[in-house]
């Protein structure tokens, strides 16, 4: 039986750190469903369809990955998709408490759902979507932190030029 994991997040926008977790997760799982959290209460830079498009373009060369979105309880989505685990990346100790609480709650709600944590690669340990958006807003060089399509779309959103533009 193939093992499927759900990798949930806002992905606003997707970063190279996210892609690192997906690639490494595929060493453990046969398939990963990258799932955008639909949270109308959260003020996002990109719409859900835009984030799905950015993920699709960023992950097009990686096999056994599907992109989806959901609203509601994550454990209900995991069961619906017949996945065996939730995949989460952790950058630092500061992520641990929140992620641990979420894993315990998910386990309480649905005993059959496991949570697997992968430590972010050292190269991406200080990378987060919010920090990247903040740097991009002020024209910071984020080229090495995000896929090219994300850099281009951030440039469009914030009005700065991408590498090679005049």
Buried (B, 14 or more C-beta within 10 A) or exposed (E): EEEBBBBBBBBBBBBBBBBBBBBBBBEEBEBBBBBBBEEEEEEBBBEBEBBBBBBBBBBEEEEBBBBBBBEEEBBEBBEEBEBBBBBBBBBEEEBEEEBEEBBEEBBEEBEEBBBBBBEBBEEBEEBBBEBBBEBBBEEEEBEEBBBEBBBBBBBEBBEBEEEEEE
